[in-house]
Amino acid sequence: MREAGALEREMGMCWYVSDADGTGGRLRASPEDFQVTELERFGADVQPPDADRGSYPELVFRATLRGWDTNDFADSLSKRLGISRERVSWAGTKDKRAVTTQLFSVRDVAAADLPAVRDAELEVLGRAGRPLLFGDLAGNRFEITVRDPDHPQNGDAIARSLRAFADGDPDDPAAPAGVPNYFGHQRFGSRRAITHRTGLDIVRGNWEDAVLTYVTTTAEFEPEDTRAAREWVAETHDWEGAIDRLPRKLRYERSMVHSLAETGGERPAHFREALETLPTNLQRLLVNAAQSYVFNLILSERLERGLPFHEAVEGDVVCFADADTPEGLALPDTDRLQAASGKRLATVNRHCARGRAFVTAPLVGTETEFADGEPGEIAREVLADLDLSRESFDLPGEFHSTGTRRAILLRTNLTVALDPLTFSFALPKGSYATVVLREFLKSHPADLT
């Protein structure tokens, strides 16, 4: 193991599995260097494009997008069609600085009406009776090229370490590689890692601190005028003045200070109301980021204690694999849980060895049931150190969370080519390619976005 840098530790990612020095290098020198293809499992019956629109209102198509954020593409498509964006659906959101291939559906549109969109290739598949849903995404396949690596030859040693971590033969390139299933930098903000800090303030009931964390925390990568405005607000708490000081691009921060200027910002309820001006998905994301931080710390402590990730120890809780996934992809189903203890431990570990079961850790919420033994002890100690409990997540509105569980090992068949330095692998939905790449590059988080 190797200790991670300060910013990654701030995100709960305290260790690298591999001891070897990183390769270095640049990600996303061009969109073609970061290619992502969805692994689909759209279970709906897809009929030909000319099928009856009354029975099959959704037009389903596959899009290959260059330099498009998924939300921006949906906005552009809906405007060109003259329809509400609510009629455009997809299963997974993709990053702008990439070439991505994914499914979309659009309601009550004829195939012939689908417009041409710049830097987008659209392939009509047919019509369906329902739209794309999040569950229709099993995972993603990645083909990622790293430009200008300092030490590409280090990739071999790192790959061997990751195969050993997954309990595979380190010298067999066909053996699966594994890394801790950390939440990646994007979850917390690679350049201004404040989403989890804001979320921690919220779940501790510190509504004013949550607003101040989000609005006033500065980052070295921000423009000088932005940093100066944040520092002025932190010093003065002048919400009226903040409206003029904060740059217009900081629309979420501005919505909060607008709210505080109206209410006076004198009571905790005023600060909660300010946070509730954020989009509902962002409200949930703040609490989710706090849960993700706790989860990362639990994994880091398990690493530090030398407990395995590829198999259960006494007291662990495992989940089983979702059988309805594309070939070559293992997708954990956290609705199917079982305690690993006593006589069941050996049976559970046989399933883990075959990729049919996964050790889990909690994303803590009001309904979390802790593991027994040392795994449960780790979770309770991490929460206690943060002055949190399950009851901390009993919050109003979108901030409330019941919790769930998540697999702790991210295992994949990984191919590494050294000239150019290229990585090919597939991951289940909800896992991060950057969590694999950080082991190889060992770069600053900002260089992994």
C-alpha positions as CSV (number, residue, x, y, z in Angstrom):
1,M,0.0,0.0,0.0
2,R,1.0,3.6,-0.6
3,E,-0.4,6.7,1.1
4,A,-2.4,9.0,-1.1
5,G,-1.9,12.8,-1.3
6,A,-3.6,15.4,0.9
7,L,-6.5,16.2,-1.4
8,E,-7.4,12.5,-2.0
9,R,-7.3,11.9,1.7
10,E,-9.7,14.8,2.1
11,M,-12.1,12.7,0.0
12,G,-11.6,9.6,2.1
13,M,-9.3,7.9,-0.5
14,C,-6.4,7.5,1.9
15,W,-4.4,4.7,0.1
16,Y,-3.3,3.3,-3.2
17,V,-3.3,-0.5,-3.4
18,S,-0.1,-0.4,-5.5
19,D,3.3,0.7,-4.1
20,A,4.9,1.4,-7.5
21,D,5.4,5.0,-8.7
22,G,2.8,6.2,-11.1
23,T,3.0,6.5,-14.8
24,G,2.0,10.2,-14.9
25,G,0.5,11.6,-18.0
26,R,-2.5,13.6,-19.3
27,L,-6.1,12.4,-19.6
28,R,-8.5,13.7,-22.2
29,A,-6.0,15.5,-24.5
30,S,-8.8,15.0,-27.0
31,P,-12.3,13.6,-26.7
32,E,-11.1,10.5,-28.7
33,D,-8.7,9.7,-25.8
34,F,-11.6,8.9,-23.5
35,Q,-14.1,6.6,-25.1
36,V,-17.1,5.3,-23.2
37,T,-19.7,2.8,-24.5
38,E,-22.8,1.9,-22.5
39,L,-23.4,-1.7,-21.7
40,E,-27.1,-1.8,-22.2
41,R,-29.9,-4.0,-20.8
42,F,-33.0,-2.3,-22.1
43,G,-35.6,-4.8,-21.2
44,A,-38.5,-3.3,-23.1
45,D,-39.9,-4.8,-26.3
46,V,-38.5,-2.7,-29.2
47,Q,-40.6,-2.7,-32.4
48,P,-39.6,-1.4,-35.8
49,P,-39.4,2.5,-36.2
50,D,-42.8,2.5,-38.1
51,A,-44.7,0.7,-35.3
52,D,-47.9,2.2,-33.9
53,R,-47.0,5.3,-31.9
54,G,-50.1,4.9,-29.7
55,S,-48.8,1.5,-28.4
56,Y,-45.1,2.3,-28.7
57,P,-44.8,6.1,-28.0
58,E,-41.0,6.1,-27.3
59,L,-38.5,6.4,-30.2
60,V,-35.3,4.6,-29.1
61,F,-32.0,5.5,-30.7
62,R,-28.3,5.1,-30.0
63,A,-26.1,8.2,-30.1
64,T,-22.4,8.5,-30.4
65,L,-21.5,12.0,-29.1
66,R,-18.2,13.8,-29.3
67,G,-17.7,16.6,-26.8
68,W,-21.3,16.5,-25.5
69,D,-22.4,16.4,-21.9
70,T,-25.6,14.2,-21.8
71,N,-27.8,16.9,-20.3
72,D,-26.6,19.5,-22.9
73,F,-27.3,17.1,-25.8
74,A,-30.8,16.4,-24.4
75,D,-31.4,20.2,-24.2
76,S,-30.2,20.7,-27.8
77,L,-32.2,17.8,-29.1
78,S,-35.4,18.9,-27.4
79,K,-35.0,22.5,-28.7
80,R,-34.5,21.3,-32.3
81,L,-37.6,19.1,-32.0
82,G,-39.6,21.9,-30.3
83,I,-40.6,19.7,-27.4
84,S,-40.1,19.7,-23.6
85,R,-36.8,18.2,-22.4
86,E,-38.9,16.0,-20.1
87,R,-39.7,13.9,-23.2
88,V,-36.1,13.0,-23.6
89,S,-34.8,10.1,-21.5
90,W,-31.5,8.2,-21.0
91,A,-30.1,5.6,-18.6
92,G,-26.8,7.2,-17.7
93,T,-25.2,10.6,-17.7
94,K,-21.9,10.9,-19.5
95,D,-19.0,13.5,-19.4
96,K,-18.5,16.2,-22.0
97,R,-14.8,15.6,-22.6
98,A,-15.2,12.2,-24.2
99,V,-16.6,10.2,-27.1
100,T,-19.6,8.4,-25.7
101,T,-22.1,5.9,-27.1
102,Q,-25.4,5.6,-25.2
103,L,-29.1,5.0,-25.6
104,F,-31.8,7.6,-25.6
105,S,-35.6,7.6,-26.0
106,V,-37.8,10.5,-27.0
107,R,-41.6,10.4,-26.6
108,D,-44.1,10.9,-29.4
109,V,-41.5,11.7,-32.1
110,A,-41.3,10.1,-35.5
111,A,-38.0,8.6,-36.7
112,A,-38.1,10.9,-39.7
113,D,-38.3,14.0,-37.5
114,L,-35.1,13.2,-35.6
115,P,-32.8,16.1,-36.5
116,A,-29.1,16.2,-37.4
117,V,-27.0,17.4,-34.4
118,R,-23.4,18.5,-34.7
119,D,-20.8,16.0,-33.5
120,A,-23.5,13.4,-33.0
121,E,-24.2,10.2,-34.9
122,L,-27.7,8.9,-34.3
123,E,-28.9,5.3,-35.0
124,V,-32.6,4.7,-34.8
125,L,-33.3,1.3,-33.2
126,G,-37.1,1.3,-33.1
127,R,-40.1,2.1,-30.8
128,A,-40.8,1.0,-27.3
129,G,-43.7,1.2,-24.8
130,R,-41.7,2.9,-22.1
131,P,-38.8,5.4,-21.9
132,L,-35.2,4.6,-20.9
133,L,-34.7,4.3,-17.1
134,F,-31.6,4.2,-14.9
135,G,-32.0,0.4,-14.4
136,D,-31.5,0.0,-18.2
137,L,-27.8,0.7,-17.8
138,A,-25.7,-2.2,-16.6
139,G,-22.3,-0.5,-16.9
140,N,-19.8,1.1,-19.2
141,R,-16.9,0.0,-21.3
142,F,-13.9,2.3,-21.4
143,E,-11.0,2.8,-23.9
144,I,-8.7,5.4,-22.4
145,T,-5.4,6.7,-23.8
146,V,-3.0,8.6,-21.5
147,R,-0.8,11.1,-23.3
148,D,2.8,12.1,-22.4
149,P,3.3,9.6,-19.5
150,D,6.5,10.1,-17.6
151,H,7.0,6.4,-16.8
152,P,4.7,4.2,-18.9
153,Q,6.7,1.2,-18.0
154,N,5.4,1.4,-14.4
155,G,2.0,0.3,-15.7
156,D,3.1,-3.4,-15.7
157,A,4.1,-3.4,-12.0
158,I,0.9,-1.6,-11.0
159,A,-1.3,-4.0,-13.0
160,R,0.4,-6.9,-11.2
161,S,-0.5,-5.4,-7.8
162,L,-4.1,-4.9,-8.8
163,R,-4.4,-8.5,-10.0
164,A,-3.0,-9.7,-6.7
165,F,-5.5,-7.4,-4.8
166,A,-8.4,-9.1,-6.6
167,D,-6.9,-12.5,-5.5
168,G,-5.8,-13.3,-9.1
169,D,-2.5,-14.5,-10.4
170,P,-0.4,-11.3,-10.6
171,D,1.6,-12.6,-13.6
172,D,-1.4,-13.6,-15.6
173,P,-2.6,-10.7,-17.8
174,A,-6.0,-12.4,-18.2
175,A,-6.6,-12.5,-14.5
176,P,-9.0,-9.8,-13.2
177,A,-7.6,-6.7,-11.5
178,G,-9.2,-5.0,-8.5
179,V,-9.2,-1.7,-6.7
180,P,-11.2,-0.5,-3.7
181,N,-14.6,0.6,-5.0
182,Y,-14.1,4.2,-3.8
183,F,-16.3,7.0,-4.9
184,G,-14.2,9.0,-7.3
185,H,-13.1,12.6,-7.3
186,Q,-16.1,13.7,-9.4
187,R,-18.4,12.9,-6.4
188,F,-16.7,15.5,-4.3
189,G,-15.5,18.1,-6.8
190,S,-12.0,17.6,-8.2
191,R,-11.2,21.3,-8.2
192,R,-13.3,22.4,-5.2
193,A,-13.9,19.4,-3.0
194,I,-16.8,20.8,-1.0
195,T,-19.9,18.7,-1.8
196,H,-19.2,16.2,1.0
197,R,-18.2,19.0,3.4
198,T,-21.5,20.8,2.8
199,G,-23.3,17.5,3.2
200,L,-21.6,16.8,6.5
201,D,-22.7,20.2,7.8
202,I,-26.3,19.3,6.7
203,V,-26.5,15.9,8.4
204,R,-25.0,17.5,11.6
205,G,-27.9,20.0,11.5
206,N,-25.5,23.0,10.9
207,W,-27.5,24.7,8.2
208,E,-25.6,28.0,8.3
209,D,-22.3,26.3,8.1
210,A,-23.5,24.3,5.1
211,V,-24.4,27.5,3.2
212,L,-21.1,29.1,4.1
213,T,-19.1,26.0,3.1
214,Y,-20.8,25.9,-0.3
215,V,-20.7,29.6,-1.0
216,T,-17.4,30.8,0.6
217,T,-14.9,27.9,0.3
218,T,-12.2,28.9,-2.3
219,A,-10.0,26.7,-4.5
220,E,-6.6,27.4,-6.0
221,F,-7.9,26.8,-9.5
222,E,-10.6,29.4,-9.4
223,P,-10.2,32.9,-11.0
224,E,-9.0,35.6,-8.7
225,D,-12.2,37.5,-8.8
226,T,-14.2,34.4,-7.8
227,R,-11.9,33.7,-4.8
228,A,-12.0,37.4,-3.8
229,A,-15.9,37.4,-3.9
230,R,-16.1,34.2,-1.8
231,E,-13.6,35.6,0.8
232,W,-15.6,38.9,1.0
233,V,-18.9,37.0,1.7
234,A,-17.1,34.9,4.3
235,E,-15.9,38.0,6.1
236,T,-19.0,40.2,5.9
237,H,-22.1,37.9,5.7
238,D,-23.6,40.7,3.7
239,W,-26.1,38.8,1.6
240,E,-27.4,41.9,-0.3
241,G,-23.8,42.8,-1.2
242,A,-23.1,39.2,-2.1
243,I,-25.6,39.4,-5.0
244,D,-23.4,42.1,-6.6
245,R,-20.1,40.5,-5.7
246,L,-20.6,36.9,-6.7
247,P,-20.0,36.2,-10.5
248,R,-23.1,35.4,-12.4
249,K,-21.7,32.0,-13.4
250,L,-22.0,30.9,-9.7
251,R,-25.8,30.5,-10.1
252,Y,-26.3,28.1,-7.2
253,E,-24.4,30.3,-4.8
254,R,-26.3,33.4,-6.0
255,S,-29.7,31.6,-5.5
256,M,-28.8,31.0,-1.9
257,V,-27.6,34.5,-1.1
258,H,-30.8,35.9,-2.9
259,S,-32.8,33.8,-0.5
260,L,-30.8,35.0,2.5
261,A,-31.1,38.6,1.4
262,E,-34.9,38.2,1.4
263,T,-35.2,36.4,4.8
264,G,-32.4,38.2,6.6
265,G,-30.4,35.1,7.3
266,E,-31.0,35.3,11.1
267,R,-32.3,31.8,11.9
268,P,-31.2,28.3,11.1
269,A,-34.5,27.9,9.1
270,H,-33.4,30.8,6.8
271,F,-30.2,28.9,5.9
272,R,-32.2,25.7,5.3
273,E,-34.5,27.6,3.0
274,A,-31.5,28.9,1.2
275,L,-30.2,25.4,0.6
276,E,-33.6,24.3,-0.6
277,T,-33.4,26.8,-3.5
278,L,-30.9,24.3,-5.0
279,P,-32.2,21.8,-7.5
280,T,-33.6,18.8,-5.8
281,N,-31.0,16.5,-7.3
282,L,-28.3,18.7,-6.0
283,Q,-29.8,18.7,-2.5
284,R,-29.8,14.9,-2.6
285,L,-26.2,14.9,-4.0
286,L,-24.9,16.9,-1.0
287,V,-26.1,14.3,1.5
288,N,-25.0,11.5,-0.9
289,A,-21.5,13.0,-1.0
290,A,-21.4,12.9,2.8
291,Q,-22.4,9.2,2.7
292,S,-19.8,8.6,0.0
293,Y,-17.1,10.2,2.2
294,V,-18.0,7.9,5.1
295,F,-18.0,4.9,2.8
296,N,-14.5,5.9,1.4
297,L,-13.2,6.2,5.0
298,I,-14.6,2.8,5.9
299,L,-12.8,1.3,2.9
300,S,-9.6,3.1,3.8
301,E,-9.7,1.8,7.4
302,R,-10.4,-1.7,6.1
303,L,-7.3,-1.4,3.9
304,E,-5.2,-0.1,6.8
305,R,-6.3,-3.0,9.0
306,G,-5.3,-5.5,6.3
307,L,-8.8,-7.0,5.9
308,P,-9.5,-8.6,2.5
309,F,-11.7,-7.0,-0.1
310,H,-12.1,-10.1,-2.4
311,E,-13.7,-12.3,0.4
312,A,-15.7,-11.8,3.5
313,V,-14.5,-12.0,7.1
314,E,-16.7,-13.0,10.0
315,G,-19.6,-10.5,10.4
316,D,-19.4,-9.1,6.8
317,V,-22.6,-8.5,4.8
318,V,-22.4,-9.6,1.2
319,C,-24.7,-9.0,-1.8
320,F,-25.1,-11.3,-4.8
321,A,-24.6,-10.6,-8.5
322,D,-27.4,-9.5,-10.7
323,A,-27.9,-12.3,-13.2
324,D,-29.4,-10.0,-15.9
325,T,-26.2,-8.3,-17.1
326,P,-24.2,-8.3,-20.3
327,E,-21.5,-11.0,-20.6
328,G,-18.2,-10.2,-18.9
329,L,-19.7,-7.7,-16.4
330,A,-20.4,-8.4,-12.8
331,L,-23.1,-6.1,-11.4
332,P,-23.8,-6.2,-7.6
333,D,-27.4,-6.4,-6.6
334,T,-27.6,-4.7,-3.2
335,D,-31.2,-5.7,-2.7
336,R,-30.0,-9.3,-2.2
337,L,-28.0,-9.3,1.0
338,Q,-26.8,-12.0,3.4
339,A,-24.7,-12.0,6.6
340,A,-21.4,-13.9,6.4
341,S,-21.0,-15.6,9.7
342,G,-20.4,-19.0,11.2
343,K,-21.0,-21.9,8.8
344,R,-22.2,-19.6,6.1
345,L,-18.9,-17.8,5.8
346,A,-17.2,-20.6,3.7
347,T,-20.2,-20.9,1.4
348,V,-20.4,-17.1,0.9
349,N,-16.6,-17.0,0.1
350,R,-17.0,-19.7,-2.6
351,H,-19.5,-17.4,-4.2
352,C,-17.2,-14.4,-3.9
353,A,-14.3,-16.4,-5.5
354,R,-16.6,-17.2,-8.5
355,G,-17.7,-13.6,-8.9
356,R,-21.2,-14.4,-7.7
357,A,-21.1,-12.4,-4.5
358,F,-19.5,-9.2,-3.2
359,V,-18.5,-8.0,0.2
360,T,-20.3,-4.7,1.0
361,A,-20.1,-1.7,3.3
362,P,-22.8,0.7,4.2
363,L,-23.8,4.0,2.7
364,V,-25.2,5.0,6.0
365,G,-28.8,6.2,6.4
366,T,-31.7,5.9,8.8
367,E,-32.3,2.2,8.0
368,T,-28.7,1.0,7.9
369,E,-28.1,-2.3,9.6
370,F,-24.4,-2.6,10.6
371,A,-22.3,-5.7,10.0
372,D,-21.1,-7.7,13.0
373,G,-17.6,-8.3,14.1
374,E,-14.7,-6.1,12.9
375,P,-16.5,-4.8,9.8
376,G,-19.3,-3.4,11.9
377,E,-16.8,-2.0,14.4
378,I,-15.0,-0.1,11.6
379,A,-18.3,1.5,10.4
380,R,-19.3,2.6,13.9
381,E,-15.9,4.0,14.7
382,V,-15.8,6.0,11.4
383,L,-19.2,7.5,12.2
384,A,-18.3,8.3,15.8
385,D,-15.1,10.1,14.7
386,L,-17.3,12.3,12.4
387,D,-19.9,12.8,15.2
388,L,-22.6,11.1,13.1
389,S,-25.1,8.4,13.6
390,R,-27.9,6.7,11.6
391,E,-30.3,9.2,13.1
392,S,-28.2,12.1,11.6
393,F,-29.8,11.3,8.2
394,D,-33.4,11.7,9.5
395,L,-33.7,15.1,7.7
396,P,-36.5,17.1,6.0
397,G,-37.4,16.8,2.4
398,E,-34.7,15.9,-0.2
399,F,-32.0,15.7,2.5
400,H,-33.5,12.6,4.1
401,S,-31.8,9.3,3.3
402,T,-32.5,5.7,4.4
403,G,-29.1,4.5,3.2
404,T,-28.1,1.4,1.2
405,R,-25.0,-0.8,0.8
406,R,-22.3,-0.9,-1.9
407,A,-19.7,-3.5,-3.0
408,I,-16.2,-2.7,-1.6
409,L,-14.2,-4.3,-4.4
410,L,-14.2,-3.0,-8.0
411,R,-13.1,-6.0,-10.1
412,T,-12.5,-5.9,-13.9
413,N,-10.7,-7.6,-16.7
414,L,-8.1,-4.9,-17.5
415,T,-5.9,-4.6,-20.6
416,V,-2.9,-2.3,-20.5
417,A,-1.0,-1.3,-23.6
418,L,2.2,0.7,-23.1
419,D,2.7,2.4,-26.5
420,P,0.6,4.5,-26.4
421,L,-0.4,4.0,-22.8
422,T,-4.0,2.7,-23.1
423,F,-6.4,1.1,-20.7
424,S,-9.4,-1.0,-21.7
425,F,-11.9,-2.2,-19.1
426,A,-15.6,-2.4,-18.2
427,L,-17.2,-1.3,-15.0
428,P,-20.7,-1.7,-13.5
429,K,-22.9,1.4,-13.2
430,G,-22.1,3.6,-10.3
431,S,-18.4,2.9,-10.3
432,Y,-15.7,5.3,-11.5
433,A,-13.1,4.9,-14.2
434,T,-10.9,7.4,-12.4
435,V,-10.7,5.1,-9.4
436,V,-8.9,2.6,-11.6
437,L,-6.8,5.2,-13.4
438,R,-5.6,6.9,-10.1
439,E,-3.7,3.7,-9.2
440,F,-1.8,4.0,-12.5
441,L,-1.2,7.8,-12.9
442,K,-0.9,8.7,-9.2
443,S,-1.6,12.3,-10.2
444,H,-3.3,15.2,-8.6
445,P,-7.1,14.7,-8.7
446,A,-7.5,17.7,-11.0
447,D,-5.4,15.9,-13.6
448,L,-7.8,12.9,-13.5
449,T,-10.9,14.8,-14.6
